[in-house]
Amino acid sequence: MGRRRKKVIKLPRRKLPTIFLCPICGETAISVLINKDANIAEVRCGKCNAGGKFPVAPADQSVDIYCKFTDKFYAENLERG
């Protein structure tokens, strides 16, 4: 007489997004290209061509660079309006 084995349920791991929401046009079209050699990341919207270049720390990922972009965008808009 053997014991019954417990059923192992594997939970899927969530992945970080690669395409983000544009704060200007509202489309999901922002892509982040990271150049580790030059320590610069380029953020570009495929719909309205908004974007910019940001310095990259060694541990930064595309989500971190997108957050820097949105912070800069909203800070400039708050100063204007």
HTML snippet that shows the backbone in 3Dmol.js (N, CA, C, O; Angstrom):
<script src="https://3Dmol.org/build/3Dmol-min.js"></script>
<div id="view" style="width:600px;height:400px;position:relative"></div>
<script>
const pdb = `
ATOM      1  N   MET A   1       0.833  -1.171   0.000  1.00  0.00           N
ATOM      2  CA  MET A   1       0.000   0.000   0.000  1.00  0.00           C
ATOM      3  C   MET A   1       0.886   1.244   0.000  1.00  0.00           C
ATOM      4  O   MET A   1       1.651   1.485   0.933  1.00  0.00           O
ATOM      5  N   GLY A   2       0.760   2.020  -1.065  1.00  0.00           N
ATOM      6  CA  GLY A   2       1.567   3.231  -1.189  1.00  0.00           C
ATOM      7  C   GLY A   2       0.755   4.479  -0.887  1.00  0.00           C
ATOM      8  O   GLY A   2      -0.475   4.456  -0.827  1.00  0.00           O
ATOM      9  N   ARG A   3       1.476   5.550  -0.702  1.00  0.00           N
ATOM     10  CA  ARG A   3       0.816   6.826  -0.458  1.00  0.00           C
ATOM     11  C   ARG A   3       0.443   7.471  -1.771  1.00  0.00           C
ATOM     12  O   ARG A   3       1.059   7.220  -2.807  1.00  0.00           O
ATOM     13  N   ARG A   4      -0.566   8.298  -1.711  1.00  0.00           N
ATOM     14  CA  ARG A   4      -0.935   9.074  -2.894  1.00  0.00           C
ATOM     15  C   ARG A   4       0.001  10.253  -3.028  1.00  0.00           C
ATOM     16  O   ARG A   4       0.367  10.885  -2.037  1.00  0.00           O
ATOM     17  N   ARG A   5       0.387  10.548  -4.252  1.00  0.00           N
ATOM     18  CA  ARG A   5       1.255  11.695  -4.498  1.00  0.00           C
ATOM     19  C   ARG A   5       0.426  12.971  -4.526  1.00  0.00           C
ATOM     20  O   ARG A   5      -0.709  12.979  -5.004  1.00  0.00           O
ATOM     21  N   LYS A   6       1.002  14.038  -4.011  1.00  0.00           N
ATOM     22  CA  LYS A   6       0.326  15.325  -4.066  1.00  0.00           C
ATOM     23  C   LYS A   6       0.417  15.867  -5.477  1.00  0.00           C
ATOM     24  O   LYS A   6       1.435  15.698  -6.150  1.00  0.00           O
ATOM     25  N   LYS A   7      -0.630  16.509  -5.920  1.00  0.00           N
ATOM     26  CA  LYS A   7      -0.641  17.122  -7.239  1.00  0.00           C
ATOM     27  C   LYS A   7       0.106  18.455  -7.170  1.00  0.00           C
ATOM     28  O   LYS A   7      -0.235  19.314  -6.357  1.00  0.00           O
ATOM     29  N   VAL A   8       1.109  18.630  -8.007  1.00  0.00           N
ATOM     30  CA  VAL A   8       1.909  19.842  -8.027  1.00  0.00           C
ATOM     31  C   VAL A   8       1.318  20.794  -9.061  1.00  0.00           C
ATOM     32  O   VAL A   8       1.193  20.460 -10.239  1.00  0.00           O
ATOM     33  N   ILE A   9       0.966  21.968  -8.600  1.00  0.00           N
ATOM     34  CA  ILE A   9       0.393  22.974  -9.492  1.00  0.00           C
ATOM     35  C   ILE A   9       1.459  24.029  -9.733  1.00  0.00           C
ATOM     36  O   ILE A   9       1.901  24.694  -8.796  1.00  0.00           O
ATOM     37  N   LYS A  10       1.879  24.189 -10.994  1.00  0.00           N
ATOM     38  CA  LYS A  10       2.878  25.187 -11.332  1.00  0.00           C
ATOM     39  C   LYS A  10       2.172  26.471 -11.756  1.00  0.00           C
ATOM     40  O   LYS A  10       1.297  26.460 -12.622  1.00  0.00           O
ATOM     41  N   LEU A  11       2.562  27.558 -11.141  1.00  0.00           N
ATOM     42  CA  LEU A  11       2.005  28.857 -11.487  1.00  0.00           C
ATOM     43  C   LEU A  11       2.870  29.480 -12.578  1.00  0.00           C
ATOM     44  O   LEU A  11       4.097  29.451 -12.479  1.00  0.00           O
ATOM     45  N   PRO A  12       2.255  30.043 -13.615  1.00  0.00           N
ATOM     46  CA  PRO A  12       3.056  30.681 -14.665  1.00  0.00           C
ATOM     47  C   PRO A  12       3.703  31.961 -14.144  1.00  0.00           C
ATOM     48  O   PRO A  12       3.084  32.726 -13.404  1.00  0.00           O
ATOM     49  N   ARG A  13       4.950  32.184 -14.539  1.00  0.00           N
ATOM     50  CA  ARG A  13       5.665  33.387 -14.123  1.00  0.00           C
ATOM     51  C   ARG A  13       5.272  34.540 -15.026  1.00  0.00           C
ATOM     52  O   ARG A  13       5.184  34.383 -16.244  1.00  0.00           O
ATOM     53  N   ARG A  14       5.039  35.686 -14.432  1.00  0.00           N
ATOM     54  CA  ARG A  14       4.674  36.864 -15.212  1.00  0.00           C
ATOM     55  C   ARG A  14       5.932  37.500 -15.777  1.00  0.00           C
ATOM     56  O   ARG A  14       6.955  37.580 -15.098  1.00  0.00           O
ATOM     57  N   LYS A  15       5.853  37.949 -17.010  1.00  0.00           N
ATOM     58  CA  LYS A  15       6.979  38.588 -17.666  1.00  0.00           C
ATOM     59  C   LYS A  15       6.756  40.100 -17.703  1.00  0.00           C
ATOM     60  O   LYS A  15       5.620  40.575 -17.704  1.00  0.00           O
ATOM     61  N   LEU A  16       7.857  40.841 -17.735  1.00  0.00           N
ATOM     62  CA  LEU A  16       7.772  42.291 -17.838  1.00  0.00           C
ATOM     63  C   LEU A  16       7.349  42.675 -19.253  1.00  0.00           C
ATOM     64  O   LEU A  16       7.727  42.002 -20.212  1.00  0.00           O
ATOM     65  N   PRO A  17       6.579  43.734 -19.395  1.00  0.00           N
ATOM     66  CA  PRO A  17       6.143  44.138 -20.734  1.00  0.00           C
ATOM     67  C   PRO A  17       7.298  44.700 -21.552  1.00  0.00           C
ATOM     68  O   PRO A  17       8.294  45.173 -21.005  1.00  0.00           O
ATOM     69  N   THR A  18       7.147  44.640 -22.886  1.00  0.00           N
ATOM     70  CA  THR A  18       8.165  45.190 -23.781  1.00  0.00           C
ATOM     71  C   THR A  18       7.635  46.381 -24.569  1.00  0.00           C
ATOM     72  O   THR A  18       8.423  47.185 -25.068  1.00  0.00           O
ATOM     73  N   ILE A  19       6.317  46.511 -24.692  1.00  0.00           N
ATOM     74  CA  ILE A  19       5.686  47.638 -25.379  1.00  0.00           C
ATOM     75  C   ILE A  19       4.777  48.336 -24.370  1.00  0.00           C
ATOM     76  O   ILE A  19       4.023  47.686 -23.646  1.00  0.00           O
ATOM     77  N   PHE A  20       4.858  49.666 -24.329  1.00  0.00           N
ATOM     78  CA  PHE A  20       4.187  50.428 -23.279  1.00  0.00           C
ATOM     79  C   PHE A  20       3.195  51.430 -23.857  1.00  0.00           C
ATOM     80  O   PHE A  20       3.153  51.657 -25.066  1.00  0.00           O
ATOM     81  N   LEU A  21       2.397  52.026 -22.970  1.00  0.00           N
ATOM     82  CA  LEU A  21       1.371  53.001 -23.334  1.00  0.00           C
ATOM     83  C   LEU A  21       2.000  54.383 -23.475  1.00  0.00           C
ATOM     84  O   LEU A  21       2.752  54.822 -22.605  1.00  0.00           O
ATOM     85  N   CYS A  22       1.691  55.065 -24.574  1.00  0.00           N
ATOM     86  CA  CYS A  22       2.212  56.413 -24.819  1.00  0.00           C
ATOM     87  C   CYS A  22       1.356  57.431 -24.063  1.00  0.00           C
ATOM     88  O   CYS A  22       0.133  57.420 -24.202  1.00  0.00           O
ATOM     89  N   PRO A  23       1.972  58.313 -23.265  1.00  0.00           N
ATOM     90  CA  PRO A  23       1.176  59.307 -22.537  1.00  0.00           C
ATOM     91  C   PRO A  23       0.662  60.430 -23.431  1.00  0.00           C
ATOM     92  O   PRO A  23      -0.223  61.182 -23.020  1.00  0.00           O
ATOM     93  N   ILE A  24       1.196  60.559 -24.642  1.00  0.00           N
ATOM     94  CA  ILE A  24       0.784  61.640 -25.541  1.00  0.00           C
ATOM     95  C   ILE A  24      -0.404  61.217 -26.395  1.00  0.00           C
ATOM     96  O   ILE A  24      -1.445  61.874 -26.383  1.00  0.00           O
ATOM     97  N   CYS A  25      -0.250  60.107 -27.145  1.00  0.00           N
ATOM     98  CA  CYS A  25      -1.315  59.707 -28.070  1.00  0.00           C
ATOM     99  C   CYS A  25      -2.234  58.630 -27.490  1.00  0.00           C
ATOM    100  O   CYS A  25      -3.297  58.380 -28.058  1.00  0.00           O
ATOM    101  N   GLY A  26      -1.866  57.988 -26.389  1.00  0.00           N
ATOM    102  CA  GLY A  26      -2.716  56.996 -25.747  1.00  0.00           C
ATOM    103  C   GLY A  26      -2.648  55.611 -26.373  1.00  0.00           C
ATOM    104  O   GLY A  26      -3.380  54.719 -25.943  1.00  0.00           O
ATOM    105  N   GLU A  27      -1.801  55.398 -27.367  1.00  0.00           N
ATOM    106  CA  GLU A  27      -1.659  54.094 -28.014  1.00  0.00           C
ATOM    107  C   GLU A  27      -0.605  53.259 -27.286  1.00  0.00           C
ATOM    108  O   GLU A  27       0.286  53.800 -26.632  1.00  0.00           O
ATOM    109  N   THR A  28      -0.716  51.952 -27.405  1.00  0.00           N
ATOM    110  CA  THR A  28       0.298  51.053 -26.870  1.00  0.00           C
ATOM    111  C   THR A  28       1.355  50.877 -27.946  1.00  0.00           C
ATOM    112  O   THR A  28       1.321  49.905 -28.701  1.00  0.00           O
ATOM    113  N   ALA A  29       2.293  51.813 -28.021  1.00  0.00           N
ATOM    114  CA  ALA A  29       3.258  51.823 -29.114  1.00  0.00           C
ATOM    115  C   ALA A  29       4.651  52.275 -28.695  1.00  0.00           C
ATOM    116  O   ALA A  29       5.493  52.500 -29.564  1.00  0.00           O
ATOM    117  N   ILE A  30       4.928  52.417 -27.408  1.00  0.00           N
ATOM    118  CA  ILE A  30       6.250  52.864 -26.963  1.00  0.00           C
ATOM    119  C   ILE A  30       7.188  51.671 -26.880  1.00  0.00           C
ATOM    120  O   ILE A  30       6.874  50.664 -26.246  1.00  0.00           O
ATOM    121  N   SER A  31       8.344  51.793 -27.527  1.00  0.00           N
ATOM    122  CA  SER A  31       9.369  50.767 -27.416  1.00  0.00           C
ATOM    123  C   SER A  31      10.623  51.395 -26.828  1.00  0.00           C
ATOM    124  O   SER A  31      10.885  52.583 -27.020  1.00  0.00           O
ATOM    125  N   VAL A  32      11.389  50.590 -26.114  1.00  0.00           N
ATOM    126  CA  VAL A  32      12.607  51.057 -25.456  1.00  0.00           C
ATOM    127  C   VAL A  32      13.780  50.248 -25.996  1.00  0.00           C
ATOM    128  O   VAL A  32      13.801  49.023 -25.883  1.00  0.00           O
ATOM    129  N   LEU A  33      14.757  50.937 -26.584  1.00  0.00           N
ATOM    130  CA  LEU A  33      15.968  50.304 -27.089  1.00  0.00           C
ATOM    131  C   LEU A  33      17.122  50.689 -26.176  1.00  0.00           C
ATOM    132  O   LEU A  33      17.446  51.869 -26.040  1.00  0.00           O
ATOM    133  N   ILE A  34      17.747  49.686 -25.547  1.00  0.00           N
ATOM    134  CA  ILE A  34      18.825  49.933 -24.605  1.00  0.00           C
ATOM    135  C   ILE A  34      20.153  49.559 -25.247  1.00  0.00           C
ATOM    136  O   ILE A  34      20.331  48.436 -25.718  1.00  0.00           O
ATOM    137  N   ASN A  35      21.088  50.515 -25.262  1.00  0.00           N
ATOM    138  CA  ASN A  35      22.444  50.283 -25.750  1.00  0.00           C
ATOM    139  C   ASN A  35      23.361  50.235 -24.529  1.00  0.00           C
ATOM    140  O   ASN A  35      23.742  51.276 -23.994  1.00  0.00           O
ATOM    141  N   LYS A  36      23.716  49.024 -24.090  1.00  0.00           N
ATOM    142  CA  LYS A  36      24.519  48.855 -22.874  1.00  0.00           C
ATOM    143  C   LYS A  36      25.949  49.366 -23.059  1.00  0.00           C
ATOM    144  O   LYS A  36      26.581  49.807 -22.099  1.00  0.00           O
ATOM    145  N   ASP A  37      26.462  49.307 -24.302  1.00  0.00           N
ATOM    146  CA  ASP A  37      27.834  49.761 -24.547  1.00  0.00           C
ATOM    147  C   ASP A  37      27.961  51.275 -24.341  1.00  0.00           C
ATOM    148  O   ASP A  37      28.931  51.742 -23.744  1.00  0.00           O
ATOM    149  N   ALA A  38      26.984  52.036 -24.836  1.00  0.00           N
ATOM    150  CA  ALA A  38      27.021  53.491 -24.715  1.00  0.00           C
ATOM    151  C   ALA A  38      26.302  54.002 -23.471  1.00  0.00           C
ATOM    152  O   ALA A  38      26.317  55.202 -23.199  1.00  0.00           O
ATOM    153  N   ASN A  39      25.673  53.108 -22.713  1.00  0.00           N
ATOM    154  CA  ASN A  39      24.907  53.456 -21.509  1.00  0.00           C
ATOM    155  C   ASN A  39      23.821  54.484 -21.804  1.00  0.00           C
ATOM    156  O   ASN A  39      23.608  55.420 -21.033  1.00  0.00           O
ATOM    157  N   ILE A  40      23.137  54.295 -22.936  1.00  0.00           N
ATOM    158  CA  ILE A  40      22.038  55.185 -23.324  1.00  0.00           C
ATOM    159  C   ILE A  40      20.859  54.330 -23.790  1.00  0.00           C
ATOM    160  O   ILE A  40      21.033  53.312 -24.460  1.00  0.00           O
ATOM    161  N   ALA A  41      19.670  54.765 -23.423  1.00  0.00           N
ATOM    162  CA  ALA A  41      18.449  54.104 -23.883  1.00  0.00           C
ATOM    163  C   ALA A  41      17.625  55.096 -24.678  1.00  0.00           C
ATOM    164  O   ALA A  41      17.550  56.274 -24.330  1.00  0.00           O
ATOM    165  N   GLU A  42      17.006  54.615 -25.750  1.00  0.00           N
ATOM    166  CA  GLU A  42      16.155  55.466 -26.572  1.00  0.00           C
ATOM    167  C   GLU A  42      14.714  54.998 -26.448  1.00  0.00           C
ATOM    168  O   GLU A  42      14.408  53.822 -26.645  1.00  0.00           O
ATOM    169  N   VAL A  43      13.841  55.931 -26.121  1.00  0.00           N
ATOM    170  CA  VAL A  43      12.411  55.668 -25.998  1.00  0.00           C
ATOM    171  C   VAL A  43      11.738  56.290 -27.214  1.00  0.00           C
ATOM    172  O   VAL A  43      11.964  57.463 -27.508  1.00  0.00           O
ATOM    173  N   ARG A  44      10.913  55.522 -27.927  1.00  0.00           N
ATOM    174  CA  ARG A  44      10.282  56.033 -29.140  1.00  0.00           C
ATOM    175  C   ARG A  44       8.875  55.456 -29.265  1.00  0.00           C
ATOM    176  O   ARG A  44       8.657  54.262 -29.062  1.00  0.00           O
ATOM    177  N   CYS A  45       7.913  56.339 -29.609  1.00  0.00           N
ATOM    178  CA  CYS A  45       6.539  55.913 -29.880  1.00  0.00           C
ATOM    179  C   CYS A  45       6.422  55.630 -31.373  1.00  0.00           C
ATOM    180  O   CYS A  45       6.854  56.435 -32.198  1.00  0.00           O
ATOM    181  N   GLY A  46       5.844  54.500 -31.716  1.00  0.00           N
ATOM    182  CA  GLY A  46       5.692  54.136 -33.113  1.00  0.00           C
ATOM    183  C   GLY A  46       4.565  54.881 -33.793  1.00  0.00           C
ATOM    184  O   GLY A  46       4.516  54.921 -35.022  1.00  0.00           O
ATOM    185  N   LYS A  47       3.668  55.466 -33.043  1.00  0.00           N
ATOM    186  CA  LYS A  47       2.516  56.168 -33.610  1.00  0.00           C
ATOM    187  C   LYS A  47       2.783  57.663 -33.794  1.00  0.00           C
ATOM    188  O   LYS A  47       2.593  58.189 -34.890  1.00  0.00           O
ATOM    189  N   CYS A  48       3.217  58.347 -32.746  1.00  0.00           N
ATOM    190  CA  CYS A  48       3.377  59.802 -32.813  1.00  0.00           C
ATOM    191  C   CYS A  48       4.839  60.253 -32.801  1.00  0.00           C
ATOM    192  O   CYS A  48       5.105  61.455 -32.806  1.00  0.00           O
ATOM    193  N   ASN A  49       5.783  59.324 -32.785  1.00  0.00           N
ATOM    194  CA  ASN A  49       7.228  59.597 -32.795  1.00  0.00           C
ATOM    195  C   ASN A  49       7.704  60.421 -31.609  1.00  0.00           C
ATOM    196  O   ASN A  49       8.726  61.099 -31.710  1.00  0.00           O
ATOM    197  N   ALA A  50       7.002  60.383 -30.505  1.00  0.00           N
ATOM    198  CA  ALA A  50       7.464  61.043 -29.287  1.00  0.00           C
ATOM    199  C   ALA A  50       8.544  60.177 -28.652  1.00  0.00           C
ATOM    200  O   ALA A  50       8.568  58.962 -28.850  1.00  0.00           O
ATOM    201  N   GLY A  51       9.425  60.793 -27.899  1.00  0.00           N
ATOM    202  CA  GLY A  51      10.442  59.997 -27.235  1.00  0.00           C
ATOM    203  C   GLY A  51      11.605  60.826 -26.764  1.00  0.00           C
ATOM    204  O   GLY A  51      11.533  62.053 -26.691  1.00  0.00           O
ATOM    205  N   GLY A  52      12.688  60.132 -26.444  1.00  0.00           N
ATOM    206  CA  GLY A  52      13.874  60.803 -25.964  1.00  0.00           C
ATOM    207  C   GLY A  52      14.956  59.803 -25.654  1.00  0.00           C
ATOM    208  O   GLY A  52      14.777  58.595 -25.810  1.00  0.00           O
ATOM    209  N   LYS A  53      16.105  60.333 -25.203  1.00  0.00           N
ATOM    210  CA  LYS A  53      17.242  59.495 -24.820  1.00  0.00           C
ATOM    211  C   LYS A  53      17.517  59.701 -23.345  1.00  0.00           C
ATOM    212  O   LYS A  53      17.446  60.819 -22.835  1.00  0.00           O
ATOM    213  N   PHE A  54      17.837  58.591 -22.657  1.00  0.00           N
ATOM    214  CA  PHE A  54      18.049  58.623 -21.219  1.00  0.00           C
ATOM    215  C   PHE A  54      19.287  57.835 -20.855  1.00  0.00           C
ATOM    216  O   PHE A  54      19.599  56.844 -21.516  1.00  0.00           O
ATOM    217  N   PRO A  55      20.010  58.254 -19.804  1.00  0.00           N
ATOM    218  CA  PRO A  55      21.164  57.473 -19.341  1.00  0.00           C
ATOM    219  C   PRO A  55      20.686  56.184 -18.664  1.00  0.00           C
ATOM    220  O   PRO A  55      19.609  56.132 -18.070  1.00  0.00           O
ATOM    221  N   VAL A  56      21.521  55.149 -18.773  1.00  0.00           N
ATOM    222  CA  VAL A  56      21.146  53.834 -18.252  1.00  0.00           C
ATOM    223  C   VAL A  56      22.140  53.404 -17.187  1.00  0.00           C
ATOM    224  O   VAL A  56      23.352  53.478 -17.389  1.00  0.00           O
ATOM    225  N   ALA A  57      21.620  52.952 -16.052  1.00  0.00           N
ATOM    226  CA  ALA A  57      22.445  52.313 -15.025  1.00  0.00           C
ATOM    227  C   ALA A  57      22.571  50.827 -15.393  1.00  0.00           C
ATOM    228  O   ALA A  57      21.745  50.311 -16.147  1.00  0.00           O
ATOM    229  N   PRO A  58      23.578  50.143 -14.878  1.00  0.00           N
ATOM    230  CA  PRO A  58      23.757  48.727 -15.249  1.00  0.00           C
ATOM    231  C   PRO A  58      22.569  47.825 -14.905  1.00  0.00           C
ATOM    232  O   PRO A  58      22.349  46.822 -15.583  1.00  0.00           O
ATOM    233  N   ALA A  59      21.813  48.160 -13.881  1.00  0.00           N
ATOM    234  CA  ALA A  59      20.707  47.300 -13.464  1.00  0.00           C
ATOM    235  C   ALA A  59      19.364  47.709 -14.066  1.00  0.00           C
ATOM    236  O   ALA A  59      18.362  47.035 -13.825  1.00  0.00           O
ATOM    237  N   ASP A  60      19.315  48.785 -14.837  1.00  0.00           N
ATOM    238  CA  ASP A  60      18.052  49.272 -15.394  1.00  0.00           C
ATOM    239  C   ASP A  60      17.522  48.338 -16.464  1.00  0.00           C
ATOM    240  O   ASP A  60      18.276  47.767 -17.251  1.00  0.00           O
ATOM    241  N   GLN A  61      16.197  48.198 -16.472  1.00  0.00           N
ATOM    242  CA  GLN A  61      15.514  47.431 -17.509  1.00  0.00           C
ATOM    243  C   GLN A  61      14.605  48.385 -18.265  1.00  0.00           C
ATOM    244  O   GLN A  61      14.523  49.569 -17.940  1.00  0.00           O
ATOM    245  N   SER A  62      13.921  47.859 -19.278  1.00  0.00           N
ATOM    246  CA  SER A  62      13.095  48.719 -20.124  1.00  0.00           C
ATOM    247  C   SER A  62      11.964  49.386 -19.326  1.00  0.00           C
ATOM    248  O   SER A  62      11.569  50.508 -19.646  1.00  0.00           O
ATOM    249  N   VAL A  63      11.450  48.724 -18.313  1.00  0.00           N
ATOM    250  CA  VAL A  63      10.386  49.297 -17.486  1.00  0.00           C
ATOM    251  C   VAL A  63      10.898  50.532 -16.740  1.00  0.00           C
ATOM    252  O   VAL A  63      10.187  51.530 -16.620  1.00  0.00           O
ATOM    253  N   ASP A  64      12.122  50.461 -16.245  1.00  0.00           N
ATOM    254  CA  ASP A  64      12.704  51.592 -15.514  1.00  0.00           C
ATOM    255  C   ASP A  64      12.889  52.802 -16.425  1.00  0.00           C
ATOM    256  O   ASP A  64      12.637  53.935 -16.016  1.00  0.00           O
ATOM    257  N   ILE A  65      13.325  52.564 -17.644  1.00  0.00           N
ATOM    258  CA  ILE A  65      13.537  53.651 -18.594  1.00  0.00           C
ATOM    259  C   ILE A  65      12.194  54.270 -18.988  1.00  0.00           C
ATOM    260  O   ILE A  65      12.089  55.489 -19.120  1.00  0.00           O
ATOM    261  N   TYR A  66      11.172  53.438 -19.174  1.00  0.00           N
ATOM    262  CA  TYR A  66       9.827  53.944 -19.490  1.00  0.00           C
ATOM    263  C   TYR A  66       9.311  54.826 -18.357  1.00  0.00           C
ATOM    264  O   TYR A  66       8.684  55.854 -18.615  1.00  0.00           O
ATOM    265  N   CYS A  67       9.563  54.442 -17.115  1.00  0.00           N
ATOM    266  CA  CYS A  67       9.133  55.241 -15.966  1.00  0.00           C
ATOM    267  C   CYS A  67       9.846  56.593 -15.940  1.00  0.00           C
ATOM    268  O   CYS A  67       9.240  57.610 -15.604  1.00  0.00           O
ATOM    269  N   LYS A  68      11.148  56.603 -16.299  1.00  0.00           N
ATOM    270  CA  LYS A  68      11.873  57.878 -16.381  1.00  0.00           C
ATOM    271  C   LYS A  68      11.250  58.774 -17.446  1.00  0.00           C
ATOM    272  O   LYS A  68      11.121  59.982 -17.246  1.00  0.00           O
ATOM    273  N   PHE A  69      10.861  58.182 -18.581  1.00  0.00           N
ATOM    274  CA  PHE A  69      10.246  58.936 -19.663  1.00  0.00           C
ATOM    275  C   PHE A  69       8.921  59.545 -19.225  1.00  0.00           C
ATOM    276  O   PHE A  69       8.684  60.731 -19.456  1.00  0.00           O
ATOM    277  N   THR A  70       8.054  58.757 -18.598  1.00  0.00           N
ATOM    278  CA  THR A  70       6.752  59.272 -18.175  1.00  0.00           C
ATOM    279  C   THR A  70       6.907  60.315 -17.070  1.00  0.00           C
ATOM    280  O   THR A  70       6.162  61.295 -17.040  1.00  0.00           O
ATOM    281  N   ASP A  71       7.867  60.117 -16.160  1.00  0.00           N
ATOM    282  CA  ASP A  71       8.096  61.114 -15.102  1.00  0.00           C
ATOM    283  C   ASP A  71       8.514  62.449 -15.707  1.00  0.00           C
ATOM    284  O   ASP A  71       8.031  63.503 -15.296  1.00  0.00           O
ATOM    285  N   LYS A  72       9.416  62.398 -16.686  1.00  0.00           N
ATOM    286  CA  LYS A  72       9.877  63.627 -17.329  1.00  0.00           C
ATOM    287  C   LYS A  72       8.730  64.294 -18.094  1.00  0.00           C
ATOM    288  O   LYS A  72       8.584  65.516 -18.047  1.00  0.00           O
ATOM    289  N   PHE A  73       7.927  63.509 -18.790  1.00  0.00           N
ATOM    290  CA  PHE A  73       6.809  64.053 -19.559  1.00  0.00           C
ATOM    291  C   PHE A  73       5.800  64.754 -18.646  1.00  0.00           C
ATOM    292  O   PHE A  73       5.400  65.885 -18.923  1.00  0.00           O
ATOM    293  N   TYR A  74       5.391  64.099 -17.568  1.00  0.00           N
ATOM    294  CA  TYR A  74       4.393  64.690 -16.680  1.00  0.00           C
ATOM    295  C   TYR A  74       4.967  65.871 -15.909  1.00  0.00           C
ATOM    296  O   TYR A  74       4.229  66.809 -15.608  1.00  0.00           O
ATOM    297  N   ALA A  75       6.255  65.862 -15.577  1.00  0.00           N
ATOM    298  CA  ALA A  75       6.864  67.001 -14.879  1.00  0.00           C
ATOM    299  C   ALA A  75       6.874  68.234 -15.792  1.00  0.00           C
ATOM    300  O   ALA A  75       6.603  69.343 -15.331  1.00  0.00           O
ATOM    301  N   GLU A  76       7.182  68.052 -17.069  1.00  0.00           N
ATOM    302  CA  GLU A  76       7.184  69.184 -18.001  1.00  0.00           C
ATOM    303  C   GLU A  76       5.765  69.721 -18.220  1.00  0.00           C
ATOM    304  O   GLU A  76       5.576  70.933 -18.323  1.00  0.00           O
ATOM    305  N   ASN A  77       4.785  68.847 -18.291  1.00  0.00           N
ATOM    306  CA  ASN A  77       3.403  69.286 -18.516  1.00  0.00           C
ATOM    307  C   ASN A  77       2.854  70.002 -17.292  1.00  0.00           C
ATOM    308  O   ASN A  77       2.047  70.921 -17.440  1.00  0.00           O
ATOM    309  N   LEU A  78       3.262  69.614 -16.091  1.00  0.00           N
ATOM    310  CA  LEU A  78       2.794  70.295 -14.878  1.00  0.00           C
ATOM    311  C   LEU A  78       3.401  71.688 -14.789  1.00  0.00           C
ATOM    312  O   LEU A  78       2.752  72.613 -14.302  1.00  0.00           O
ATOM    313  N   GLU A  79       4.650  71.853 -15.259  1.00  0.00           N
ATOM    314  CA  GLU A  79       5.282  73.168 -15.221  1.00  0.00           C
ATOM    315  C   GLU A  79       4.617  74.127 -16.206  1.00  0.00           C
ATOM    316  O   GLU A  79       4.496  75.320 -15.925  1.00  0.00           O
ATOM    317  N   ARG A  80       4.183  73.611 -17.365  1.00  0.00           N
ATOM    318  CA  ARG A  80       3.546  74.453 -18.383  1.00  0.00           C
ATOM    319  C   ARG A  80       2.151  74.888 -17.973  1.00  0.00           C
ATOM    320  O   ARG A  80       1.779  76.053 -18.112  1.00  0.00           O
ATOM    321  N   GLY A  81       1.372  73.911 -17.454  1.00  0.00           N
ATOM    322  CA  GLY A  81      -0.039  74.188 -17.226  1.00  0.00           C
ATOM    323  C   GLY A  81      -0.339  74.418 -15.827  1.00  0.00           C
ATOM    324  O   GLY A  81      -1.493  74.666 -15.476  1.00  0.00           O
TER     325      GLY A  81
END
`;
const viewer = $3Dmol.createViewer("view");
viewer.addModel(pdb, "pdb");
viewer.setStyle({}, {cartoon: {color: "spectrum"}});
viewer.zoomTo();
viewer.render();
</script>
